[in-house]
């Protein structure tokens, strides 16, 4: 896919009012996509929609929703079912906790899992039937390099992003032959509002990527049909080697007895 106009392509983007989601909206509008923008902040969504419609002459639908609220999530699902013309789902909405696991209450943890995990799985399933009817049907899931970094000590956030990564990889195996393309994008530190919302000072973080560079790199990976796109990873061979080492273990998991080291 190039920056030229793309006919009859419709993208639904969650978390679209700012940061990565808003930048995807801008880039896809430039490519000729019609857009459905989902987020909590109605004023920001309306302002973004107005700008994109004026600048790119594309159709933009605003769908305000808080995906941690069951009734809002169901409303987005109903919208997707009623609009099978959607060709691309971008599961971008996400958040992190203000404190570590010990300093976060159970409700905050549940809300984070609902947003980062439940909404991704539910919206993907609801969109699937329509996406499979399009030859270019696709899902982009925004994960994180934190999925590979348990030592970063962000137990719930890292675990939710590990779900997104594994979920994406498994969908690739399950649905690739049906024609569905699934891309998982793993950003590292990116200049978005997630830092302020989680109570962290982005100026204290090193190696922060600008959001435009992140999305442009991710879309280049999308154009290349990459299954896993890690824009900050300088040496692609490291990921290839990582996956190869993991794959070597798979055939030896099927054993009738424990390994000798577990026998007294």
C-alpha positions as CSV (number, residue, x, y, z in Angstrom):
1,X,0.0,0.0,0.0
2,X,1.3,3.4,-0.9
3,X,0.4,7.0,0.1
4,X,-1.9,7.1,-2.9
5,X,-5.7,7.0,-2.4
6,X,-7.0,3.6,-1.3
7,X,-10.6,3.0,-2.4
8,X,-13.2,1.6,0.0
9,X,-10.8,1.2,2.9
10,X,-12.2,1.9,6.3
11,X,-10.2,1.9,9.6
12,X,-11.6,1.8,13.1
13,X,-9.0,3.1,15.6
14,X,-9.4,2.9,19.3
15,X,-7.6,5.4,21.6
16,X,-7.7,7.8,18.7
17,X,-8.0,11.2,20.4
18,X,-4.2,11.6,20.9
19,X,-0.8,10.1,20.6
20,X,-0.3,6.9,18.6
21,X,-4.0,6.6,17.7
22,X,-4.4,10.2,16.5
23,X,-1.2,9.9,14.4
24,X,-2.5,6.6,12.8
25,X,-5.7,8.5,12.0
26,X,-3.7,11.3,10.3
27,X,-1.5,8.9,8.3
28,X,-4.4,6.7,7.2
29,X,-6.5,9.7,6.2
30,X,-3.7,10.8,4.0
31,X,-3.7,7.4,2.4
32,X,-7.4,7.8,1.6
33,X,-9.0,5.7,4.4
34,X,-12.4,6.6,5.8
35,X,-12.1,6.6,9.6
36,X,-14.0,5.6,12.7
37,X,-12.4,7.2,15.7
38,X,-13.0,5.7,19.2
39,X,-12.0,7.4,22.5
40,X,-13.3,9.0,25.6
41,X,-12.5,12.6,24.9
42,X,-15.3,13.8,22.7
43,X,-13.9,17.3,22.2
44,X,-10.6,16.0,21.0
45,X,-12.2,13.5,18.7
46,X,-14.4,16.2,17.1
47,X,-11.5,18.5,16.6
48,X,-9.4,15.8,15.0
49,X,-12.2,14.6,12.8
50,X,-12.9,18.2,11.6
51,X,-9.2,18.7,10.8
52,X,-8.9,15.4,8.9
53,X,-12.0,16.0,6.9
54,X,-10.9,19.4,5.9
55,X,-7.3,18.5,5.1
56,X,-7.8,15.1,3.4
57,X,-11.4,15.2,2.3
58,X,-12.0,11.8,3.9
59,X,-15.1,10.6,5.8
60,X,-14.6,10.5,9.6
61,X,-17.1,9.1,12.1
62,X,-16.6,9.9,15.8
63,X,-17.6,7.2,18.3
64,X,-17.1,8.3,21.9
65,X,-16.6,5.4,24.2
66,X,-14.8,4.4,27.4
67,X,-13.7,0.8,26.7
68,X,-13.4,0.0,30.4
69,X,-17.2,0.4,30.7
70,X,-19.1,-2.7,29.6
71,X,-22.0,-0.7,28.1
72,X,-19.6,1.4,26.0
73,X,-17.7,-1.6,24.8
74,X,-20.9,-3.3,23.7
75,X,-21.9,-0.1,21.9
76,X,-18.7,-0.2,19.9
77,X,-19.2,-3.9,19.1
78,X,-22.7,-3.2,17.9
79,X,-21.3,-0.5,15.6
80,X,-18.8,-2.8,14.2
81,X,-21.4,-5.5,13.5
82,X,-23.5,-2.9,11.7
83,X,-20.6,-1.7,9.6
84,X,-19.0,-4.7,7.8
85,X,-17.3,-2.4,5.4
86,X,-14.5,-1.9,8.0
87,X,-11.3,-3.3,6.5
88,X,-8.8,-2.4,9.3
89,X,-9.1,-2.6,13.0
90,X,-6.4,-0.9,15.1
91,X,-6.5,-1.9,18.7
92,X,-4.5,1.0,20.1
93,X,-6.3,2.1,23.3
94,X,-4.3,1.3,26.3
95,X,-3.0,2.6,29.6
96,X,-0.7,1.8,32.5
97,X,-0.9,1.9,36.3
98,X,0.2,5.0,38.3
99,X,1.9,2.7,40.8
100,X,3.5,-0.7,40.9
101,X,1.4,-3.8,41.6
102,X,1.7,-3.4,45.4
103,X,0.5,0.2,45.2
104,X,-2.4,-0.3,42.9
105,X,-5.8,-1.3,44.1
106,X,-7.7,-4.3,42.6
107,X,-10.2,-2.1,40.7
108,X,-7.5,-0.2,38.9
109,X,-5.8,-3.5,38.0
110,X,-9.1,-4.8,36.6
111,X,-9.8,-1.6,34.6
112,X,-6.3,-1.9,33.1
113,X,-6.9,-5.5,32.1
114,X,-10.3,-4.6,30.7
115,X,-8.8,-1.9,28.5
116,X,-5.5,-3.5,27.4
117,X,-6.8,-7.1,27.1
118,X,-10.5,-7.6,27.1
119,X,-11.3,-4.9,24.6
120,X,-8.6,-6.1,22.3
121,X,-9.9,-9.7,22.3
122,X,-13.6,-8.7,22.1
123,X,-13.3,-6.1,19.3
124,X,-11.0,-8.4,17.3
125,X,-13.6,-11.2,17.5
126,X,-16.5,-9.0,16.6
127,X,-14.7,-7.4,13.7
128,X,-13.4,-10.7,12.4
129,X,-16.4,-11.8,10.4
130,X,-16.4,-8.6,8.4
131,X,-12.7,-8.4,8.0
132,X,-12.6,-11.9,6.5
133,X,-14.9,-10.7,3.7
134,X,-12.2,-8.2,2.5
135,X,-9.2,-9.3,0.6
136,X,-7.2,-6.7,2.5
137,X,-8.8,-7.2,5.9
138,X,-6.3,-6.6,8.7
139,X,-5.8,-6.1,12.4
140,X,-3.1,-4.0,14.0
141,X,-2.5,-4.6,17.7
142,X,-0.4,-2.1,19.6
143,X,1.7,-4.1,22.1
144,X,4.9,-3.0,23.7
145,X,8.5,-4.1,24.1
146,X,7.5,-4.4,27.8
147,X,5.9,-7.7,26.7
148,X,9.5,-9.0,26.6
149,X,10.8,-7.2,29.7
150,X,9.6,-8.7,33.0
151,X,12.6,-7.1,34.6
152,X,11.0,-3.7,34.0
153,X,8.8,-4.3,37.1
154,X,5.5,-3.3,35.6
155,X,3.7,-6.6,36.3
156,X,0.2,-5.9,35.1
157,X,1.1,-3.6,32.2
158,X,3.8,-5.9,30.9
159,X,1.5,-8.9,31.2
160,X,-1.3,-7.2,29.3
161,X,1.1,-6.4,26.5
162,X,2.5,-10.0,26.5
163,X,-1.1,-11.0,26.0
164,X,-1.5,-8.7,23.0
165,X,1.7,-10.1,21.5
166,X,0.9,-13.7,22.0
167,X,-2.8,-13.1,20.9
168,X,-1.5,-11.5,17.7
169,X,0.9,-14.3,17.0
170,X,-1.7,-17.0,17.6
171,X,-4.2,-15.2,15.3
172,X,-1.5,-15.1,12.6
173,X,-1.3,-18.9,12.8
174,X,-5.0,-19.5,13.0
175,X,-6.2,-17.0,10.3
176,X,-3.4,-16.4,7.9
177,X,-4.7,-19.0,5.5
178,X,-8.1,-17.3,5.6
179,X,-6.5,-14.1,4.3
180,X,-6.5,-12.0,7.5
181,X,-3.3,-10.1,8.1
182,X,-2.5,-9.4,11.8
183,X,0.4,-7.1,12.8
184,X,1.7,-6.6,16.3
185,X,3.6,-3.4,16.9
186,X,6.0,-3.2,19.8
187,X,6.9,0.4,20.6
188,X,9.4,1.3,23.3
189,X,9.2,4.6,25.1
190,X,7.2,6.9,22.9
191,X,6.3,10.6,23.5
192,X,2.6,10.3,24.3
193,X,0.4,11.2,27.2
194,X,0.5,7.8,28.8
195,X,3.5,8.9,30.8
196,X,1.7,11.8,32.4
197,X,-1.4,9.8,33.1
198,X,0.7,7.1,34.8
199,X,2.4,9.7,37.0
200,X,5.8,9.5,35.3
201,X,8.0,12.3,34.0
202,X,8.9,11.6,30.3
203,X,11.9,13.9,30.6
204,X,13.5,11.4,33.0
205,X,13.2,8.7,30.4
206,X,16.1,8.1,27.9
207,X,15.6,7.1,24.3
208,X,12.1,8.4,23.8
209,X,10.8,8.1,20.2
210,X,8.6,10.8,18.7
211,X,5.2,9.4,17.9
212,X,5.3,10.4,14.2
213,X,8.4,8.3,13.7
214,X,6.9,5.4,15.5
215,X,3.8,5.3,13.5
216,X,5.6,5.9,10.1
217,X,7.9,2.9,10.9
218,X,5.0,0.8,12.0
219,X,3.1,1.5,8.8
220,X,6.1,0.6,6.7
221,X,6.1,-2.7,8.5
222,X,2.4,-2.9,7.7
223,X,3.1,-2.3,4.0
224,X,5.7,-5.1,4.1
225,X,3.3,-7.4,5.8
226,X,5.5,-7.9,8.9
227,X,3.9,-10.0,11.6
228,X,5.9,-8.4,14.3
229,X,7.2,-4.8,14.0
230,X,9.6,-3.4,16.6
231,X,10.6,0.1,15.4
232,X,13.3,0.7,18.1
233,X,15.1,-2.6,17.5
234,X,18.2,-1.7,15.5
235,X,19.3,-5.3,14.7
236,X,16.4,-7.3,13.2
237,X,18.5,-10.5,13.5
238,X,18.1,-10.3,17.3
239,X,14.3,-10.9,17.0
240,X,14.8,-13.6,14.4
241,X,17.3,-15.4,16.7
242,X,14.9,-15.0,19.7
243,X,12.0,-16.5,17.7
244,X,14.3,-19.3,16.4
245,X,15.4,-20.2,20.0
246,X,11.8,-20.3,21.2
247,X,10.7,-22.4,18.2
248,X,13.4,-25.0,19.0
249,X,11.7,-25.8,22.3
250,X,8.2,-26.3,20.9
251,X,8.6,-29.9,19.6
252,X,10.2,-31.1,22.9
253,X,7.3,-29.9,25.1
254,X,5.4,-33.0,24.3
255,X,6.7,-35.5,26.8
256,X,5.1,-38.3,28.7
257,X,7.3,-37.8,31.7
258,X,9.0,-34.9,33.5
259,X,12.6,-34.0,32.7
260,X,15.2,-36.0,34.6
261,X,16.1,-33.0,36.7
262,X,12.6,-33.2,38.4
263,X,13.1,-36.9,39.4
264,X,14.5,-37.5,42.9
